[in-house]
Amino acid sequence: MTTKLLVGPILGLESDTLYTLCFSTAKSAARASVTYNGQNVDARRIGTTPSSQIWRTELPVPAQADPRLVHYNVYVDGNPAGNRDGNEWTFYVPGADEKPRLLYASCNGFSSPDLMTKTERPYILWGKIRKFQQAEMAKVGTDDIPAPYSLMLLGGDQLYADDLWTQVPLLSKWSHERHSKKIATRASQTLLDQLERFYDGLYQSRWNKPDMSLMLATIPSIMMWDDHDIFDGWGSYPTELQHCAVFQAIYGVAKKYFELFQVRSRANHSLLDRNAPFYAMALRFRGYHILAMDHRAERTQQQVMSERQWNLVLDHLDTHVNDGDLLVLSAVPVVYRDFSFTETVFDMTPWEEELTDDLKDHWRAKEHQGERARLIMRLLKNVEKRQLAGPCRTVILSGDVHIGCLGVINDRRDSKPRKIHQVVSSGIVHPAPSKIQWYGIMAVTNDDPEYLNEDRSIEISMLKPHSSEKYLRSRNYVSLLEGTDNKLWLNWICDSNEKPVYPLE
């Protein structure tokens, strides 16, 4: 008899040699365990939902000279446990000195039911990942050199919770109240119960899609949330609304589910501070430093990160990131088109609250420009330090905007220039803006070069990938692989015929 898993297994990575698993089972389960490559480890219960309980286990996998495959099985109450993909899974572990292939993706869902209905083959890109991964893993142990994905970096909106305004009865009613009553409404236990059932069902329905569920089980991932994992625009609403009891109740439940399924609990070894109210993470994997900043947990219209998170991030950069390449996850692009004119116009209208949450979300919103400059300058300082140890690259990985693109920060303040590139991949499931919508965005924004200092020696600009328009209006994800030429090759894998590519020296 096979026991059904409700969500998962979801494979994670928390250090160069530590893989983790989380999965959910029926509430009646008394114990769970995982076997992998002849070893058996117990899983521990990390949380419950209205319909399930969630389990976590750790799988230490020491690095070896040659790449290998790890096979694992899940057992619940002594019985094999599985899902539509079966009850055995396999993942790839790169060799100790291997240059691993990485994958970056974001925006894994739909912002409205109407958009979902109109989108043909919504999960086609997950199918492409599966096909590629299985073909490359079949090469392990042969004379061919395997290059499957060793890690997925998922940069936000791993699922879209925006249906809560219509699917949660008390929220549907609350959303039609006048503003003053919204602010005064308390969060009842009935509302909390309805929110629990909503997010519980959301993860079960959205993360059990064919291909996607198998890839989550067989490619280790690092996930950082963005607004839609909570609801659209979280953190960019006016203070009175952001801190009202109903908004805080939604956030509390969304945070619980993010922590359980995407962070895999506070036991996550890559968290910079396990007791903090945010989820900034960092680790090193096969020569890459990976830093994931949390730009939602403490976001307001006045700040993106709290000073506590800033101190942890800067201390990590100063103490641990001393050589090699650095990948930085910033859910919202640091380098992107300028929305400041549009923001100024909206700020002067009586509809500011309703219109500007998306504009306030951008790093180039006027309230966030100082913090953005701080981030850029500290990353450039870190580049300068790492250059003393040898060649290095810094790549910001972003999503959110439903457009693929490439940007660069050029620092020419002295005789040894420094660069930071930014890759935007968005979205793997969410469609890009229509042609008319994109024309509208271009009409009210610009991508003129930006200068961060008076002598214009720090320039920020957009680049055009090879074989592509400057802005990729197609669903996509990005593959990152250092070639034998020592260049880091960026390939946007699209659901269209486009094949954008760009090598980073």
C-alpha positions as CSV (number, residue, x, y, z in Angstrom):
1,M,0.0,0.0,0.0
2,T,1.3,3.5,-0.9
3,T,0.5,6.5,1.2
4,K,-0.4,9.6,-0.6
5,L,1.7,12.8,-0.1
6,L,-0.4,15.9,-0.2
7,V,2.4,18.3,-1.1
8,G,6.0,17.3,-2.1
9,P,8.5,16.0,-1.7
10,I,10.2,19.4,-2.1
11,L,14.0,19.1,-2.3
12,G,16.1,22.0,-0.9
13,L,19.7,23.0,-0.5
14,E,21.1,24.6,2.6
15,S,24.9,24.3,2.2
16,D,27.4,22.8,-0.2
17,T,26.8,19.4,1.2
18,L,23.4,19.5,2.9
19,Y,20.2,18.7,1.0
20,T,16.8,18.8,2.8
21,L,13.3,17.5,2.1
22,C,9.9,18.6,3.2
23,F,6.5,17.1,2.4
24,S,3.0,17.0,3.8
25,T,0.9,14.0,4.7
26,A,-2.6,13.3,6.2
27,K,-3.0,14.4,9.8
28,S,-3.3,10.8,10.9
29,A,0.3,10.0,10.1
30,A,2.3,9.2,13.2
31,R,5.9,9.0,11.8
32,A,7.8,9.5,8.6
33,S,11.3,8.8,7.3
34,V,13.4,9.0,4.2
35,T,15.8,6.4,2.7
36,Y,18.6,7.6,0.4
37,N,21.5,5.6,-1.0
38,G,21.2,2.9,1.6
39,Q,20.7,5.3,4.6
40,N,17.6,5.9,6.6
41,V,16.8,9.2,8.4
42,D,13.8,10.1,10.4
43,A,11.7,13.1,9.4
44,R,10.4,15.4,12.1
45,R,7.1,17.2,12.2
46,I,7.5,20.9,11.6
47,G,3.9,22.1,11.4
48,T,0.3,21.4,10.7
49,T,-2.4,22.7,8.4
50,P,-6.2,22.1,8.5
51,S,-5.8,19.0,6.4
52,S,-2.2,17.9,6.9
53,Q,1.0,17.8,8.8
54,I,4.4,18.9,7.3
55,W,7.6,17.0,7.8
56,R,11.3,17.9,7.3
57,T,14.4,15.8,7.0
58,E,18.1,16.5,6.3
59,L,20.2,14.5,3.8
60,P,24.0,15.1,4.1
61,V,25.7,14.4,0.8
62,P,29.5,14.9,0.9
63,A,31.1,16.3,-2.2
64,Q,33.1,13.7,-4.3
65,A,35.4,14.1,-7.2
66,D,32.8,12.6,-9.7
67,P,29.2,13.6,-10.1
68,R,26.6,11.1,-9.0
69,L,22.9,10.4,-8.6
70,V,21.1,10.1,-5.3
71,H,18.0,8.0,-5.1
72,Y,15.5,8.5,-2.3
73,N,12.1,7.2,-1.0
74,V,9.7,8.5,1.5
75,Y,7.9,6.3,4.1
76,V,4.9,7.2,6.2
77,D,4.0,4.9,9.1
78,G,6.3,2.3,7.5
79,N,4.6,2.4,4.2
80,P,6.0,3.8,0.9
81,A,4.6,7.3,0.2
82,G,4.3,8.9,-3.2
83,N,2.3,11.1,-5.6
84,R,1.5,11.1,-9.3
85,D,5.2,10.7,-10.1
86,G,5.6,7.5,-8.1
87,N,7.4,6.8,-4.9
88,E,11.1,7.0,-5.8
89,W,12.9,10.2,-6.8
90,T,16.5,10.9,-8.0
91,F,18.6,14.0,-7.9
92,Y,22.0,15.0,-9.4
93,V,25.0,15.9,-7.2
94,P,27.8,17.7,-9.1
95,G,31.4,16.8,-8.6
96,A,33.4,18.7,-6.0
97,D,35.2,20.9,-8.7
98,E,32.3,20.8,-11.2
99,K,31.0,24.1,-12.6
100,P,27.3,23.4,-12.0
101,R,24.4,24.3,-14.2
102,L,22.0,26.6,-12.4
103,L,18.4,27.6,-13.1
104,Y,16.6,30.8,-12.2
105,A,12.9,31.3,-12.4
106,S,10.1,33.4,-11.0
107,C,6.4,34.2,-11.3
108,N,5.1,30.7,-11.2
109,G,1.3,31.3,-11.5
110,F,-1.4,33.6,-12.6
111,S,-2.6,36.9,-11.1
112,S,-6.2,36.3,-12.2
113,P,-8.4,33.2,-13.0
114,D,-9.2,34.9,-16.4
115,L,-5.5,35.0,-17.3
116,M,-5.2,31.3,-16.3
117,T,-8.1,30.4,-18.6
118,K,-6.8,32.2,-21.6
119,T,-3.2,30.8,-21.3
120,E,-2.5,27.8,-23.5
121,R,-0.2,25.1,-22.0
122,P,0.5,27.1,-18.9
123,Y,3.2,24.8,-17.6
124,I,5.0,24.1,-20.8
125,L,8.3,25.4,-19.5
126,W,8.3,23.0,-16.6
127,G,7.9,20.3,-19.2
128,K,11.0,21.6,-21.0
129,I,13.0,21.5,-17.7
130,R,11.9,17.9,-17.1
131,K,12.8,16.8,-20.6
132,F,16.2,18.4,-20.5
133,Q,16.9,17.2,-16.9
134,Q,16.1,13.6,-17.6
135,A,18.2,13.6,-20.8
136,E,21.2,15.0,-19.0
137,M,20.9,12.7,-16.0
138,A,20.9,9.7,-18.3
139,K,24.5,10.6,-19.2
140,V,25.7,10.0,-15.7
141,G,28.1,7.1,-15.7
142,T,28.6,7.2,-19.5
143,D,31.3,8.7,-21.6
144,D,29.2,11.8,-22.2
145,I,29.7,14.7,-19.8
146,P,26.4,15.3,-17.9
147,A,25.2,18.9,-17.3
148,P,21.8,18.7,-15.6
149,Y,20.6,21.4,-13.3
150,S,22.2,21.1,-9.9
151,L,20.2,23.9,-8.3
152,M,17.0,26.0,-8.9
153,L,17.0,29.5,-7.6
154,L,13.3,30.6,-7.4
155,G,13.1,34.3,-6.9
156,G,9.5,35.0,-5.9
157,D,5.9,34.5,-6.6
158,Q,6.2,30.7,-6.4
159,L,2.5,30.8,-6.3
160,Y,-0.2,33.5,-6.6
161,A,-2.5,34.0,-3.7
162,D,-4.5,36.9,-5.2
163,D,-7.7,34.8,-5.4
164,L,-8.1,35.2,-1.6
165,W,-10.1,38.3,-2.1
166,T,-12.9,36.2,-3.8
167,Q,-12.3,32.8,-2.3
168,V,-12.2,33.7,1.4
169,P,-15.8,34.7,2.3
170,L,-15.0,37.2,5.0
171,L,-12.3,38.9,2.9
172,S,-14.7,39.2,0.0
173,K,-17.2,41.0,2.3
174,W,-14.5,43.1,3.9
175,S,-13.1,44.3,0.6
176,H,-16.4,46.0,-0.2
177,E,-16.5,48.0,3.1
178,R,-15.7,51.7,3.4
179,H,-12.0,52.5,4.2
180,S,-12.6,53.5,7.9
181,K,-14.5,50.2,8.6
182,K,-11.7,48.2,6.9
183,I,-9.2,49.7,9.3
184,A,-11.3,49.1,12.3
185,T,-12.2,45.5,11.6
186,R,-10.7,42.9,13.9
187,A,-9.4,39.6,12.6
188,S,-11.8,37.0,14.0
189,Q,-11.0,33.4,14.5
190,T,-13.4,32.6,11.7
191,L,-11.3,34.7,9.3
192,L,-8.1,33.0,10.5
193,D,-9.7,29.6,9.9
194,Q,-10.8,30.6,6.4
195,L,-7.3,32.0,5.6
196,E,-5.7,28.7,6.8
197,R,-8.0,26.6,4.5
198,F,-7.3,28.9,1.6
199,Y,-3.5,28.8,1.8
200,D,-3.6,25.1,2.6
201,G,-5.6,24.4,-0.5
202,L,-3.5,26.8,-2.6
203,Y,-0.2,25.0,-2.0
204,Q,-1.8,21.6,-2.6
205,S,-3.5,22.6,-5.9
206,R,-0.7,24.7,-7.4
207,W,2.3,22.6,-6.4
208,N,1.0,19.3,-7.7
209,K,1.0,20.2,-11.4
210,P,2.6,17.6,-13.6
211,D,6.3,18.2,-14.4
212,M,6.5,21.0,-11.9
213,S,6.0,18.7,-8.9
214,L,8.6,16.2,-10.2
215,M,11.1,19.0,-10.7
216,L,10.5,20.3,-7.2
217,A,11.3,16.8,-6.0
218,T,14.4,16.2,-8.1
219,I,16.2,19.5,-8.4
220,P,17.2,21.1,-5.1
221,S,15.9,24.7,-4.8
222,I,16.4,27.9,-2.8
223,M,13.3,30.0,-2.7
224,M,12.6,33.6,-1.7
225,W,9.2,35.1,-1.7
226,D,7.7,38.1,-3.4
227,D,4.4,39.9,-3.0
228,H,2.1,37.3,-4.7
229,D,3.1,34.6,-2.3
230,I,1.2,36.8,0.2
231,F,-1.0,39.0,-2.1
232,D,-0.3,41.6,-4.8
233,G,1.6,44.6,-3.6
234,W,2.2,43.4,-0.1
235,G,4.5,46.0,1.7
236,S,3.7,48.8,-0.6
237,Y,0.3,49.9,0.8
238,P,-0.2,53.0,2.9
239,T,0.8,52.5,6.6
240,E,-2.8,52.6,8.0
241,L,-3.9,49.8,5.7
242,Q,-0.6,47.8,5.9
243,H,-0.9,47.6,9.7
244,C,-4.6,47.0,10.0
245,A,-5.7,43.8,11.7
246,V,-7.0,42.1,8.5
247,F,-3.9,42.7,6.5
248,Q,-1.7,41.5,9.3
249,A,-3.9,38.4,9.7
250,I,-3.4,37.6,6.0
251,Y,0.3,38.1,6.3
252,G,0.6,35.9,9.4
253,V,-1.0,32.9,7.6
254,A,0.9,33.5,4.3
255,K,4.1,33.7,6.3
256,K,3.4,30.4,8.0
257,Y,3.0,28.6,4.7
258,F,6.0,30.2,3.1
259,E,8.1,29.2,6.1
260,L,6.9,25.6,6.0
261,F,7.0,24.9,2.3
262,Q,9.5,27.3,0.8
263,V,12.0,27.9,3.6
264,R,11.4,24.3,5.0
265,S,11.1,25.7,8.6
266,R,13.3,27.9,10.8
267,A,15.7,25.0,11.0
268,N,17.0,26.0,7.6
269,H,20.8,26.2,8.0
270,S,21.2,28.9,5.4
271,L,19.1,31.5,7.3
272,L,21.3,34.5,8.4
273,D,19.3,34.7,11.6
274,R,16.8,31.9,12.5
275,N,15.1,34.1,15.1
276,A,14.6,37.2,12.8
277,P,11.2,38.2,11.5
278,F,12.6,38.0,7.9
279,Y,14.2,35.1,5.9
280,A,17.4,36.4,4.4
281,M,19.6,33.4,3.4
282,A,23.2,32.8,2.3
283,L,25.3,29.8,1.4
284,R,28.1,28.6,-0.8
285,F,27.6,26.0,-3.5
286,R,30.4,24.7,-5.7
287,G,32.2,28.0,-5.9
288,Y,29.2,30.3,-6.0
289,H,28.3,32.5,-3.2
290,I,24.5,32.8,-3.1
291,L,22.7,35.6,-1.2
292,A,18.9,35.8,-1.0
293,M,17.6,39.0,0.5
294,D,14.0,39.1,1.9
295,H,12.3,42.2,0.4
296,R,8.8,41.4,1.7
297,A,8.8,40.5,5.4
298,E,9.5,44.0,6.7
299,R,8.7,46.1,3.6
300,T,6.9,49.4,3.9
301,Q,6.5,52.3,1.6
302,Q,9.5,53.8,3.4
303,Q,11.9,50.8,3.5
304,V,12.7,47.6,1.7
305,M,14.8,46.0,4.3
306,S,15.0,46.7,8.1
307,E,18.3,47.9,9.6
308,R,18.6,44.5,11.3
309,Q,18.5,42.7,7.9
310,W,20.9,45.2,6.4
311,N,23.4,44.6,9.1
312,L,23.3,40.9,8.6
313,V,23.6,41.2,4.8
314,L,26.5,43.6,5.0
315,D,28.3,41.5,7.7
316,H,27.9,38.5,5.5
317,L,29.3,40.3,2.5
318,D,32.2,41.7,4.5
319,T,33.0,38.4,6.3
320,H,32.2,35.5,4.0
321,V,32.2,36.7,0.4
322,N,35.9,37.2,-0.3
323,D,36.4,35.5,-3.7
324,G,34.7,33.8,-6.6
325,D,31.3,34.6,-8.1
326,L,28.3,36.1,-6.2
327,L,24.7,35.5,-7.1
328,V,22.2,37.9,-5.4
329,L,18.5,37.2,-5.4
330,S,16.5,40.4,-5.5
331,A,12.8,39.6,-6.3
332,V,12.2,43.1,-7.8
333,P,14.8,44.3,-10.3
334,V,17.4,46.8,-9.1
335,V,18.2,47.8,-12.7
336,Y,15.1,48.5,-14.7
337,R,13.0,51.1,-16.5
338,D,12.4,54.4,-14.7
339,F,8.8,54.8,-13.4
340,S,9.4,58.0,-11.5
341,F,7.4,60.3,-13.8
342,T,4.4,58.0,-13.6
343,E,4.8,57.8,-9.8
344,T,4.9,61.5,-9.5
345,V,1.7,61.9,-11.6
346,F,-0.2,59.3,-9.5
347,D,1.0,60.9,-6.2
348,M,-0.8,64.0,-7.3
349,T,-4.2,62.3,-7.8
350,P,-6.9,61.3,-5.3
351,W,-6.5,57.7,-6.5
352,E,-2.9,57.3,-5.2
353,E,-3.7,54.5,-2.8
354,E,-5.5,52.4,-5.4
355,L,-3.0,53.0,-8.2
356,T,0.5,53.1,-6.9
357,D,1.2,49.9,-4.9
358,D,2.8,48.4,-8.0
359,L,4.9,51.6,-8.6
360,K,6.0,51.7,-4.9
361,D,7.1,48.1,-5.3
362,H,9.9,49.2,-7.6
363,W,13.5,49.9,-6.4
364,R,13.4,53.1,-8.3
365,A,10.4,54.4,-6.4
366,K,11.5,57.7,-4.8
367,E,11.2,56.4,-1.3
368,H,13.5,53.5,-2.0
369,Q,16.2,55.2,-4.1
370,G,18.5,55.9,-1.2
371,E,18.3,52.2,-0.1
372,R,18.9,51.1,-3.7
373,A,22.0,53.3,-3.9
374,R,23.2,51.8,-0.6
375,L,22.8,48.2,-2.0
376,I,24.6,49.1,-5.2
377,M,27.5,50.8,-3.5
378,R,28.0,47.9,-1.0
379,L,27.9,45.3,-3.8
380,L,30.5,47.3,-5.7
381,K,32.7,47.5,-2.6
382,N,32.4,43.8,-2.4
383,V,33.4,43.4,-6.0
384,E,36.5,45.5,-5.4
385,K,37.5,43.2,-2.5
386,R,37.0,40.0,-4.4
387,Q,39.0,41.3,-7.4
388,L,42.1,41.2,-5.1
389,A,41.6,37.4,-4.9
390,G,41.1,36.9,-8.7
391,P,38.5,37.1,-11.4
392,C,35.0,37.4,-10.1
393,R,31.4,38.2,-11.2
394,T,28.4,39.6,-9.4
395,V,25.0,38.8,-10.9
396,I,21.7,40.0,-9.5
397,L,18.8,37.6,-10.3
398,S,15.4,39.2,-10.5
399,G,11.9,38.6,-11.7
400,D,8.5,40.2,-10.8
401,V,8.0,42.3,-14.0
402,H,6.8,39.5,-16.4
403,I,9.5,40.5,-18.8
404,G,13.0,39.0,-19.5
405,C,15.9,41.5,-19.8
406,L,19.5,42.2,-18.9
407,G,21.1,45.2,-17.1
408,V,24.5,46.3,-16.0
409,I,26.1,48.6,-13.5
410,N,29.5,50.0,-14.7
411,D,31.8,51.5,-12.1
412,R,34.6,53.4,-13.7
413,R,35.8,55.4,-10.8
414,D,39.4,54.2,-11.1
415,S,41.7,52.3,-13.4
416,K,40.2,48.9,-12.5
417,P,36.6,49.0,-13.7
418,R,34.0,47.0,-11.8
419,K,30.7,45.6,-13.1
420,I,27.5,44.1,-11.7
421,H,25.1,42.4,-14.1
422,Q,21.4,41.8,-13.5
423,V,19.4,39.1,-15.1
424,V,15.6,39.2,-15.1
425,S,13.7,36.1,-15.8
426,S,9.9,36.5,-15.6
427,G,7.8,34.5,-15.6
428,I,8.0,30.8,-15.9
429,V,4.2,30.5,-15.9
430,H,2.7,34.0,-15.8
431,P,2.3,35.4,-19.3
432,A,4.1,38.6,-20.4
433,P,2.2,41.8,-20.9
434,S,0.2,42.0,-24.2
435,K,1.7,44.1,-27.0
436,I,-0.7,46.9,-26.1
437,Q,0.1,46.7,-22.4
438,W,3.8,46.8,-23.1
439,Y,3.4,49.8,-25.4
440,G,1.6,51.5,-22.6
441,I,4.4,50.7,-20.1
442,M,7.1,52.0,-22.5
443,A,5.1,55.2,-23.1
444,V,5.1,56.2,-19.4
445,T,8.6,54.9,-18.6
446,N,12.2,55.2,-20.0
447,D,15.4,53.2,-20.0
448,D,17.8,56.1,-20.4
449,P,21.2,55.5,-18.8
450,E,21.3,56.4,-15.1
451,Y,24.2,57.9,-13.2
452,L,24.7,57.2,-9.5
453,N,27.2,59.9,-8.8
454,E,28.1,63.5,-10.0
455,D,31.0,62.7,-12.3
456,R,28.9,60.0,-14.0
457,S,31.5,57.3,-13.4
458,I,28.9,54.9,-12.1
459,E,26.5,54.2,-15.0
460,I,23.4,51.9,-14.9
461,S,21.9,50.8,-18.2
462,M,20.0,48.1,-20.0
463,L,21.8,45.7,-22.3
464,K,20.4,43.8,-25.3
465,P,21.0,40.0,-25.2
466,H,22.2,38.3,-28.4
467,S,19.4,37.0,-30.7
468,S,16.8,39.0,-28.9
469,E,15.0,42.2,-28.4
470,K,16.1,44.3,-25.5
471,Y,13.0,43.2,-23.6
472,L,11.9,39.6,-23.9
473,R,8.1,39.5,-24.0
474,S,7.8,35.8,-23.7
475,R,7.5,33.4,-20.7
476,N,11.0,32.2,-19.8
477,Y,13.5,30.9,-17.3
478,V,17.3,31.3,-17.3
479,S,20.0,28.7,-17.4
480,L,23.4,29.7,-16.0
481,L,26.5,27.7,-16.8
482,E,30.2,28.6,-16.9
483,G,31.7,27.3,-20.1
484,T,35.2,26.0,-20.9
485,D,35.9,29.6,-22.1
486,N,35.5,30.7,-18.4
487,K,32.5,32.8,-19.4
488,L,29.2,32.5,-17.5
489,W,26.7,31.8,-20.2
490,L,23.1,33.1,-19.7
491,N,20.4,31.4,-21.8
492,W,16.8,32.4,-21.6
493,I,14.7,29.3,-22.3
494,C,11.4,30.6,-23.8
495,D,8.0,29.3,-24.7
496,S,8.5,31.0,-28.1
497,N,11.1,30.5,-30.9
498,E,13.4,33.2,-29.3
499,K,16.8,32.0,-28.0
500,P,18.4,34.9,-26.2
501,V,21.9,34.4,-24.9
502,Y,24.6,36.5,-23.2
503,P,28.1,35.6,-22.0
504,L,29.5,37.3,-18.9
505,E,33.3,37.7,-19.0
